[in-house]
């Protein structure tokens, strides 16, 4: 299969090169056309939204870095089965030569017109300009401009796309389409709603439809039906649809339709998990059965699955996936009636997200661990500059999580990342935005409210950070308070943090009670290895550095019910 795909790729490259060469050669012989203003709408993506561009597989998003000009650019999160093609249809005049150009960055990025000329670049590490000319047919009145990457080649970026030539009809089109009619729901599940509506009309032509929940655009399609996925069970959503034409004119909204998703199967309205971290390669790891019997805790977050080389998962990057101390601990936990969620990543070491070459390769590595332990949930602990502060790697991780979630019905996906005292940082916000854009359907966004830089009020800072996360989830996904809380996790640090912040048992109890009162999804802390007293011991691997009872933080965490 891999050989076949490579051959197809090579043939596609040669075909595109031939098409581009013929188009460029033909353009030389055609009469030139006086240059006009750029007739594309939102050419530099400065509106902060995709419209009127439409991207295949919901793989397009607007980013703030890297950009060529202005403050925004387009990112296409290419997968192994989708080249993340983004298109815009515009009105053009027949028998007219147009000049198409744009700035792109990434591996094998293409720019062209549907059914006509195209051009591409290989792997620029910085923005590179592409340009190509084409001539419309004798009766052609519209053209679909596209930009896309290549399969499994990673995220590409595009900015400042320009189509120079006269607009359709010899003048500007300022007339908006009519509003779509008869919007109705044609089906629903616990995580999706299917919609259909009556077509709009326009003086030139309708080119697409944008689907909204509240004021948030969640989908762009070319036809009169759509399925919105990534929704929460037993939750009411209100939908409207707007039409747009090639000039970017947008219609009034359709009628509104309210739909409540079906209840989730086997577990009520949401995922709840009290799962402190346990690390078998560090800090005098305790016998998990002893801890379970003393505290009542049932779940553990097992740290850390890393890359042992070649995108192959291993515990701590060095211990075999099965047959070692980690499997022994997991067997003990399950024999005592509990279960585990493995954590991929962490602060240091060779991460699978950063080192696997593509989202499909990363999904394959995750699947090895899922299969080895018949997992119900996985956690991606996204930290440091190699994963958290790399937007392409963020997209790779989210796309891989989307893939394994689709391939393993019922699997819960968790992402864990750092935070400020007021909520997600730039990269945390970017992660959430990419999750929405990619329709990754993440179950829990877990923040780590510690190492703020010396904050003394660990309860207040944790609550404020969590409320900031809630606000971001609401604005990004269109959720209400209850839905946003049900997608939130907190992962603290018991006792002294790396920056000498002190979370005492009393403070951790306050945090747990707040978490229960707001019905969040997950409570964890770092780590059970440190859940032992050593007053004045400092920040060490096998005790908390403060006065406490043995396993006290785990006992408190076990009282989390959501």
C-alpha positions as CSV (number, residue, x, y, z in Angstrom):
1,X,0.0,0.0,0.0
2,X,2.8,2.5,0.8
3,X,4.5,1.7,-2.5
4,X,1.3,2.3,-4.4
5,X,0.7,5.6,-2.6
6,X,4.2,6.8,-3.4
7,X,3.7,6.0,-7.1
8,X,0.4,7.8,-7.2
9,X,2.1,10.8,-5.6
10,X,4.9,10.8,-8.1
11,X,2.4,10.6,-11.0
12,X,0.4,13.4,-9.5
13,X,3.5,15.6,-9.2
14,X,4.4,15.0,-12.9
15,X,0.9,15.6,-14.1
16,X,0.7,18.9,-12.2
17,X,4.1,20.0,-13.5
18,X,2.9,19.2,-17.0
19,X,-0.3,21.2,-16.6
20,X,1.5,24.1,-15.0
21,X,4.1,24.2,-17.8
22,X,1.5,24.1,-20.6
23,X,-0.6,26.8,-18.9
24,X,2.4,29.0,-18.5
25,X,3.6,28.4,-22.1
26,X,0.1,29.2,-23.4
27,X,-0.2,32.3,-21.3
28,X,2.8,33.9,-23.1
29,X,0.9,33.8,-26.4
30,X,-2.3,35.3,-25.1
31,X,-3.0,39.1,-25.1
32,X,-2.3,40.7,-21.8
33,X,-5.0,42.2,-19.6
34,X,-4.9,45.4,-17.7
35,X,-4.2,44.7,-14.0
36,X,-7.1,45.2,-11.7
37,X,-7.5,45.2,-8.0
38,X,-7.4,41.8,-6.2
39,X,-10.8,40.3,-6.7
40,X,-10.5,37.7,-3.9
41,X,-12.3,38.3,-0.6
42,X,-10.3,38.0,2.6
43,X,-7.1,37.4,0.7
44,X,-4.8,37.8,3.7
45,X,-7.2,36.1,6.2
46,X,-7.1,39.3,8.3
47,X,-10.8,39.0,9.2
48,X,-9.8,36.2,11.6
49,X,-12.2,33.7,10.0
50,X,-12.0,31.5,6.9
51,X,-15.1,32.8,5.1
52,X,-15.5,32.9,2.2
53,X,-12.8,30.3,1.9
54,X,-13.8,26.7,2.4
55,X,-11.4,23.9,3.5
56,X,-11.7,20.2,3.0
57,X,-12.2,18.1,6.1
58,X,-12.4,21.2,8.3
59,X,-8.6,21.1,8.2
60,X,-8.2,24.9,7.6
61,X,-7.7,27.4,10.4
62,X,-6.6,31.0,10.9
63,X,-3.3,31.5,12.8
64,X,-1.3,34.4,14.1
65,X,2.1,32.9,13.4
66,X,3.8,32.4,11.0
67,X,2.5,35.1,8.8
68,X,3.8,36.8,5.6
69,X,1.9,40.1,5.9
70,X,-0.5,41.6,8.4
71,X,-1.4,39.6,11.5
72,X,-3.1,36.5,10.2
73,X,-2.5,33.6,7.8
74,X,-4.1,30.3,6.7
75,X,-2.9,27.0,8.2
76,X,-3.9,23.7,6.4
77,X,-3.5,20.7,8.7
78,X,-2.7,18.1,6.1
79,X,-3.4,14.4,7.0
80,X,-2.5,11.2,5.4
81,X,-5.9,11.1,3.6
82,X,-6.6,14.8,3.0
83,X,-4.5,17.5,1.5
84,X,-6.4,20.3,3.3
85,X,-7.5,22.1,0.1
86,X,-8.9,25.5,0.7
87,X,-10.9,27.2,-2.0
88,X,-12.7,30.4,-2.9
89,X,-15.0,30.8,-5.9
90,X,-15.1,34.2,-7.6
91,X,-16.9,35.8,-10.5
92,X,-14.8,36.3,-13.6
93,X,-15.2,37.5,-17.2
94,X,-15.0,35.2,-20.2
95,X,-11.9,35.2,-22.5
96,X,-9.9,37.1,-20.0
97,X,-6.4,36.5,-18.6
98,X,-5.9,36.5,-14.8
99,X,-2.8,36.5,-12.7
100,X,-2.9,34.4,-9.5
101,X,-0.2,34.7,-6.8
102,X,0.3,33.9,-3.1
103,X,2.8,33.4,-0.4
104,X,3.1,29.8,0.9
105,X,5.3,27.9,3.4
106,X,5.5,24.1,3.9
107,X,6.2,20.9,2.1
108,X,4.7,20.7,-1.4
109,X,2.2,23.5,-1.4
110,X,0.1,24.1,-4.5
111,X,-1.7,27.2,-5.8
112,X,-4.0,27.0,-8.8
113,X,-7.4,27.3,-10.4
114,X,-9.8,24.3,-10.5
115,X,-9.6,22.7,-13.9
116,X,-6.8,24.9,-15.1
117,X,-3.3,26.0,-14.3
118,X,-1.4,25.4,-11.1
119,X,2.0,25.8,-9.6
120,X,3.8,24.4,-6.5
121,X,6.9,24.6,-4.4
122,X,8.9,21.9,-2.5
123,X,9.8,22.6,1.1
124,X,10.6,26.3,1.9
125,X,11.4,27.0,5.5
126,X,10.2,30.5,5.0
127,X,7.4,32.0,2.9
128,X,7.9,31.7,-0.8
129,X,5.9,33.4,-3.6
130,X,4.0,31.3,-6.1
131,X,2.4,32.8,-9.2
132,X,0.6,31.5,-12.3
133,X,-1.6,32.9,-15.1
134,X,-4.7,31.4,-16.7
135,X,-7.3,32.5,-19.2
136,X,-11.0,31.9,-18.8
137,X,-13.1,30.1,-21.3
138,X,-15.5,31.6,-23.8
139,X,-18.5,31.3,-21.5
140,X,-16.8,31.1,-18.1
141,X,-18.2,33.4,-15.4
142,X,-16.7,31.9,-12.3
143,X,-13.4,30.4,-11.2
144,X,-12.5,28.3,-8.1
145,X,-9.1,29.3,-6.7
146,X,-7.4,26.7,-4.5
147,X,-4.4,26.2,-2.2
148,X,-3.4,22.9,-0.7
149,X,-0.6,20.8,0.7
150,X,0.4,17.3,0.1
151,X,-0.7,14.1,1.9
152,X,1.2,13.4,5.1
153,X,3.6,16.3,4.5
154,X,2.5,18.3,7.6
155,X,0.8,21.6,8.0
156,X,1.2,24.2,5.3
157,X,0.7,28.0,5.6
158,X,-0.6,30.5,3.0
159,X,-1.0,34.3,3.1
160,X,-1.7,37.3,0.9
161,X,-3.3,35.4,-2.0
162,X,-4.1,37.6,-5.0
163,X,-6.2,37.2,-8.2
164,X,-5.6,40.2,-10.4
165,X,-8.1,40.9,-13.2
166,X,-11.5,42.3,-13.8
167,X,-14.4,41.1,-11.7
168,X,-17.3,39.2,-13.1
169,X,-19.9,41.1,-15.1
170,X,-17.5,44.0,-15.7
171,X,-18.2,45.5,-12.3
172,X,-18.4,44.8,-8.6
173,X,-21.2,42.5,-7.2
174,X,-22.7,44.0,-4.1
175,X,-26.0,42.0,-4.0
176,X,-26.2,39.4,-1.3
177,X,-27.9,36.0,-1.8
178,X,-31.3,35.4,-0.4
179,X,-31.5,33.7,3.0
180,X,-31.6,29.9,3.1
181,X,-35.0,28.5,3.8
182,X,-36.6,25.6,5.7
183,X,-33.6,24.7,7.9
184,X,-34.3,21.5,9.6
185,X,-32.6,18.7,11.4
186,X,-32.5,15.4,9.6
187,X,-30.8,13.3,12.3
188,X,-28.7,13.4,15.5
189,X,-26.4,11.3,17.7
190,X,-24.8,12.0,21.1
191,X,-22.1,14.1,19.3
192,X,-23.5,15.3,16.0
193,X,-26.4,16.9,14.3
194,X,-27.3,16.6,10.6
195,X,-29.0,19.6,8.9
196,X,-30.6,20.4,5.5
197,X,-32.1,23.6,4.1
198,X,-33.5,25.1,0.9
199,X,-31.1,26.6,-1.6
200,X,-30.5,30.4,-1.8
201,X,-30.6,32.4,-5.0
202,X,-28.2,35.1,-6.1
203,X,-27.8,37.5,-9.1
204,X,-24.5,35.9,-10.0
205,X,-24.4,32.6,-8.1
206,X,-24.2,31.1,-4.6
207,X,-20.8,29.6,-3.9
208,X,-21.2,28.2,-0.4
209,X,-23.1,28.1,2.9
210,X,-21.8,28.8,6.5
211,X,-23.3,27.0,9.4
212,X,-23.5,28.7,12.8
213,X,-24.2,27.7,16.4
214,X,-25.2,31.0,18.0
215,X,-22.7,33.6,16.7
216,X,-19.9,31.0,16.0
217,X,-19.3,29.7,12.5
218,X,-18.7,26.0,12.8
219,X,-18.8,24.7,9.3
220,X,-18.6,25.8,5.6
221,X,-20.1,23.6,2.8
222,X,-20.9,24.0,-0.9
223,X,-24.2,22.1,-0.8
224,X,-27.5,22.3,1.1
225,X,-26.8,19.8,3.9
226,X,-24.2,19.4,6.6
227,X,-23.3,17.3,9.7
228,X,-21.9,19.2,12.6
229,X,-19.9,16.9,14.9
230,X,-17.8,17.3,18.0
231,X,-20.9,18.1,20.1
232,X,-21.7,17.1,23.7
233,X,-24.3,14.5,24.7
234,X,-27.7,15.7,26.0
235,X,-27.0,19.3,25.1
236,X,-29.2,21.8,23.3
237,X,-27.8,23.6,20.3
238,X,-29.3,26.3,18.1
239,X,-28.3,26.4,14.4
240,X,-28.6,28.9,11.6
241,X,-27.2,29.0,8.0
242,X,-26.1,31.9,5.8
243,X,-25.3,31.8,2.1
244,X,-22.5,33.6,0.3
245,X,-21.6,34.4,-3.2
246,X,-18.3,34.7,-5.1
247,X,-17.9,38.3,-4.2
248,X,-18.1,37.5,-0.5
249,X,-21.6,38.9,0.0
250,X,-23.4,37.1,2.8
251,X,-27.1,36.5,3.2
252,X,-29.3,37.1,6.2
253,X,-29.6,34.1,8.5
254,X,-32.0,31.3,7.8
255,X,-34.6,30.3,10.3
256,X,-33.2,29.0,13.6
257,X,-33.5,25.3,14.5
258,X,-32.8,24.0,18.1
259,X,-31.7,20.4,18.5
260,X,-30.8,18.5,21.7
261,X,-28.2,15.8,21.1
262,X,-28.8,12.3,22.2
263,X,-27.6,11.0,25.6
264,X,-24.2,9.4,25.6
265,X,-24.0,5.7,26.0
266,X,-22.8,3.9,29.1
267,X,-21.8,6.5,31.5
268,X,-24.4,9.3,31.8
269,X,-23.8,12.8,30.7
270,X,-20.1,13.0,30.8
271,X,-16.6,11.5,31.5
272,X,-15.5,11.8,35.2
273,X,-12.0,10.7,36.3
274,X,-10.0,11.1,39.5
275,X,-6.5,10.0,38.3
276,X,-3.3,11.2,40.0
277,X,0.0,10.6,38.2
278,X,2.0,7.5,39.0
279,X,5.6,7.2,37.5
280,X,7.3,3.8,37.5
281,X,10.7,5.2,36.5
282,X,11.2,7.8,39.2
283,X,10.6,8.8,42.8
284,X,10.5,5.4,44.6
285,X,7.3,4.3,43.0
286,X,4.9,2.9,45.5
287,X,2.9,-0.3,45.2
288,X,-0.4,0.9,43.6
289,X,-2.5,-1.7,45.4
290,X,-1.3,-0.3,48.7
291,X,-2.3,3.2,47.7
292,X,-5.7,2.0,46.4
293,X,-6.5,0.2,49.6
294,X,-5.5,3.1,51.7
295,X,-7.3,5.8,49.7
296,X,-10.1,4.4,47.6
297,X,-8.6,5.8,44.4
298,X,-9.5,3.8,41.3
299,X,-7.7,5.5,38.4
300,X,-4.1,6.4,37.8
301,X,-2.5,8.5,35.1
302,X,0.6,6.5,34.1
303,X,3.6,8.6,33.1
304,X,5.1,8.8,30.5
305,X,4.9,7.2,27.1
306,X,7.7,8.6,24.9
307,X,9.5,7.8,21.6
308,X,12.1,5.1,21.7
309,X,13.2,6.0,18.2
310,X,11.4,5.7,14.9
311,X,8.0,6.8,16.2
312,X,7.8,3.7,18.5
313,X,6.2,4.1,21.9
314,X,7.9,3.0,25.1
315,X,7.5,3.8,28.8
316,X,9.9,6.7,29.5
317,X,11.3,6.2,26.0
318,X,13.3,3.2,27.3
319,X,11.2,0.6,29.0
320,X,9.3,-1.9,26.9
321,X,5.7,-1.2,26.3
322,X,4.7,-4.5,27.7
323,X,6.3,-7.1,30.0
324,X,8.0,-4.7,32.4
325,X,7.4,-2.8,35.7
326,X,4.8,-0.6,34.0
327,X,2.6,-3.6,32.9
328,X,3.1,-5.1,36.4
329,X,1.7,-2.0,38.0
330,X,-1.2,-1.8,35.5
331,X,-2.1,-5.4,36.1
332,X,-2.1,-4.8,39.9
333,X,-4.4,-1.7,39.4
334,X,-6.8,-3.6,37.3
335,X,-6.8,-6.6,39.6
336,X,-7.8,-4.3,42.4
337,X,-10.8,-3.0,40.4
338,X,-9.1,0.2,38.9
339,X,-7.8,1.3,35.6
340,X,-5.2,3.6,34.0
341,X,-4.9,6.4,31.5
342,X,-1.4,6.6,29.9
343,X,0.1,10.1,29.6
344,X,2.0,10.7,26.3
345,X,4.7,13.4,26.5
346,X,5.5,15.6,29.5
347,X,8.2,18.3,29.9
348,X,11.3,16.4,28.7
349,X,12.4,13.4,26.7
350,X,11.8,12.5,23.1
351,X,8.1,13.1,22.4
352,X,6.1,11.1,19.9
353,X,4.2,14.2,18.9
354,X,7.3,16.0,17.9
355,X,9.2,13.1,16.4
356,X,6.6,11.1,14.5
357,X,6.7,12.4,10.9
358,X,2.9,12.8,10.4
359,X,-0.4,12.7,12.1
360,X,-1.1,9.2,10.7
361,X,2.3,7.9,12.0
362,X,1.5,9.4,15.4
363,X,-2.0,7.8,15.4
364,X,-0.3,4.5,14.6
365,X,2.0,4.9,17.6
366,X,-0.9,5.8,19.9
367,X,-2.9,2.8,18.6
368,X,0.0,0.4,19.6
369,X,-0.5,1.5,23.2
370,X,-4.3,1.4,23.0
371,X,-4.2,-2.1,21.7
372,X,-1.6,-3.3,24.2
373,X,-3.8,-2.3,27.2
374,X,-7.4,-2.1,25.7
375,X,-7.5,1.5,26.9
376,X,-10.6,3.5,27.7
377,X,-8.8,6.9,27.6
378,X,-5.5,8.5,26.7
379,X,-3.9,11.7,27.8
380,X,-1.6,13.9,25.7
381,X,0.6,16.0,28.0
382,X,1.6,18.8,25.7
383,X,4.5,20.8,27.1
384,X,7.7,22.7,26.2
385,X,8.6,24.3,22.8
386,X,8.8,21.0,20.9
387,X,5.0,20.3,21.1
388,X,3.1,23.0,23.0
389,X,4.8,26.0,21.3
390,X,4.8,24.4,17.8
391,X,1.5,25.0,16.1
392,X,2.2,22.3,13.4
393,X,2.9,19.7,16.1
394,X,-0.2,20.8,17.9
395,X,-2.2,20.1,14.8
396,X,-0.4,16.8,14.3
397,X,-1.4,15.7,17.8
398,X,-5.0,16.8,17.5
399,X,-5.4,15.2,14.1
400,X,-3.9,11.9,15.5
401,X,-6.3,12.1,18.5
402,X,-9.2,12.6,16.1
403,X,-8.1,9.5,14.1
404,X,-7.8,7.2,17.1
405,X,-11.0,8.4,18.6
406,X,-12.8,7.5,15.3
407,X,-11.1,4.1,15.1
408,X,-11.8,3.2,18.8
409,X,-15.4,3.9,19.6
410,X,-15.9,5.0,23.2
411,X,-12.2,6.1,23.6
412,X,-11.9,9.3,25.6
413,X,-9.2,11.8,24.6
414,X,-7.5,14.3,27.0
415,X,-5.1,17.1,26.3
416,X,-3.1,18.5,29.2
417,X,-1.1,21.8,29.1
418,X,0.2,24.7,31.1
419,X,-1.7,27.8,32.0
420,X,-1.4,31.3,33.4
421,X,-3.2,32.5,36.5
422,X,-6.0,33.9,34.3
423,X,-6.5,31.1,31.8
424,X,-4.8,29.6,28.8
425,X,-1.7,31.4,27.3
426,X,-1.4,32.2,23.6
427,X,-0.4,28.6,22.8
428,X,-3.2,27.2,25.0
429,X,-5.7,29.3,23.2
430,X,-4.2,28.2,19.9
431,X,-4.5,24.6,20.9
432,X,-8.2,25.0,21.7
433,X,-8.8,26.9,18.5
434,X,-7.1,24.2,16.5
435,X,-9.1,21.5,18.2
436,X,-12.3,23.3,17.1
437,X,-11.0,24.0,13.6
438,X,-10.0,20.3,13.1
439,X,-13.2,19.0,14.7
440,X,-10.9,16.9,16.9
441,X,-13.7,16.2,19.5
442,X,-11.5,16.4,22.5
443,X,-13.2,15.1,25.6
444,X,-11.2,17.0,28.3
445,X,-9.0,20.0,28.2
446,X,-6.8,19.7,31.4
447,X,-4.8,22.6,32.7
448,X,-1.8,22.4,35.0
449,X,-2.3,25.3,37.5
450,X,1.1,25.6,39.0
451,X,4.6,27.0,38.3
452,X,2.9,30.3,37.7
453,X,6.0,32.1,38.8
454,X,5.7,32.3,42.6
455,X,1.9,32.8,43.0
456,X,1.0,32.5,46.7
457,X,-2.8,32.0,46.4
458,X,-2.9,28.5,44.9
459,X,-6.6,28.1,45.4
460,X,-7.5,31.5,43.9
461,X,-5.1,31.1,41.1
462,X,-6.4,27.7,40.2
463,X,-10.0,28.8,40.2
464,X,-9.2,31.9,38.1
465,X,-7.2,29.8,35.6
466,X,-10.0,27.3,35.3
467,X,-12.6,30.1,34.8
468,X,-10.4,31.5,32.1
469,X,-10.3,28.1,30.4
470,X,-14.1,27.9,30.7
471,X,-14.5,31.3,29.0
472,X,-12.2,30.2,26.2
473,X,-14.1,27.0,25.6
474,X,-17.4,28.9,25.6
475,X,-16.3,31.4,23.0
476,X,-14.6,28.8,20.8
477,X,-17.2,26.1,20.8
478,X,-20.3,28.0,21.6
479,X,-20.9,26.0,24.7
480,X,-22.9,27.1,27.8
481,X,-21.2,27.1,31.3
482,X,-22.3,23.6,32.2
483,X,-21.0,22.1,28.9
484,X,-17.7,24.0,29.1
485,X,-17.1,22.8,32.7
486,X,-17.9,19.2,31.6
487,X,-14.9,19.4,29.2
488,X,-12.4,20.7,31.8
489,X,-9.7,19.0,33.9
490,X,-7.4,20.2,36.6
491,X,-4.0,18.7,37.2
492,X,-2.2,20.3,40.2
493,X,1.1,19.7,42.0
494,X,1.0,18.5,45.6
495,X,3.1,20.3,48.2
496,X,5.9,22.4,46.9
497,X,6.0,23.1,43.2
498,X,9.2,23.7,41.1
499,X,8.8,27.4,41.9
500,X,8.2,26.9,45.6
501,X,4.4,27.4,45.4
502,X,2.7,25.5,48.2
503,X,-0.5,23.6,47.7
504,X,-1.3,22.2,51.1
505,X,-3.8,19.4,51.8
506,X,-6.3,22.0,52.9
507,X,-5.9,23.9,49.7
508,X,-6.2,20.8,47.6
509,X,-9.4,19.9,49.4
510,X,-10.7,23.4,48.5
511,X,-9.8,22.8,44.9
512,X,-11.4,19.4,44.9
513,X,-14.6,20.7,46.4
514,X,-14.7,23.5,43.9
515,X,-14.2,21.0,41.1
516,X,-17.1,18.9,42.4
517,X,-19.3,21.9,42.8
518,X,-18.7,22.9,39.1
519,X,-18.9,19.4,37.8
520,X,-15.7,19.4,35.8
521,X,-14.5,16.2,34.1
522,X,-11.1,15.3,35.6
523,X,-8.9,15.9,38.7
524,X,-5.3,14.8,38.8
525,X,-2.0,15.9,40.4
526,X,1.7,15.3,40.1
527,X,2.4,12.9,41.6
528,X,1.5,9.9,43.9
529,X,5.3,9.3,44.1
530,X,5.5,12.6,46.1
531,X,2.4,11.9,48.2
532,X,4.5,11.4,51.4
533,X,5.7,13.8,54.1
534,X,9.1,15.4,54.3
535,X,8.8,18.9,55.9
536,X,11.6,21.1,54.7
537,X,12.6,18.5,52.2
538,X,12.3,20.8,49.2
539,X,11.1,19.8,45.7
540,X,12.1,16.2,45.5
541,X,10.8,13.1,43.6
542,X,9.6,10.9,46.5
543,X,7.9,13.4,48.9
544,X,6.0,16.6,48.9
545,X,8.4,18.9,50.8
546,X,5.7,19.7,53.4
547,X,4.1,18.2,56.5
548,X,1.2,15.8,55.5
549,X,-0.1,12.3,56.0
550,X,1.1,9.5,53.7
551,X,-1.2,9.3,50.6
552,X,-3.2,12.3,51.9
553,X,-3.4,14.0,48.5
554,X,-4.5,10.8,46.8
555,X,-7.3,10.3,49.5
556,X,-8.5,13.9,48.8
557,X,-8.4,13.3,45.0
558,X,-10.4,10.0,45.4
559,X,-13.2,12.2,46.7
560,X,-13.6,13.8,43.3
561,X,-16.9,12.7,41.8
562,X,-17.5,15.6,39.3
